[in-house]
């Protein structure tokens, strides 16, 4: 297959789910020194919705805690519909598992920053993420789990 037949296009970008909670406000705003522990969890999932068309969802959950109390919890599912055609089969996993989430990340980062500041907290900018490394790690974990399962039987 030649590279000139390869096609990658963004059909649509959209927020699939948004949640923001500030369970300890207004007390959380009264804390003098804003030095929260920030925990960021990132997951992505994908599904084929038509020939050469995939929905990819990037899910980001950010939890900020002051001591043991949650200051805020922000969660978004940034989704996109992508047309991906003409790529070798062995590249498809990386396309939907790393390249598409990487494409969605700036939109997700902006949505999180917006939610947090609208919630009354200082702006939060998520650091860049290496989606290729995350995808490789996920593939290795799945392979390890599969070989453990085969050994158990």
DANORFEN-V91383 format. One record per helix or strand. SS is the DSSP state (alpha for helix, beta for strand). FROM is the first residue (numbers start at 1). TO is the last residue. If there is no record, write none. Layout:
SS|FROM|TO / SS|FROM|TO
//
This chain:
alpha|3|5 / beta|7|21 / alpha|27|30 / beta|37|50 / beta|53|66 / beta|69|85 / alpha|89|118 / alpha|131|152
//
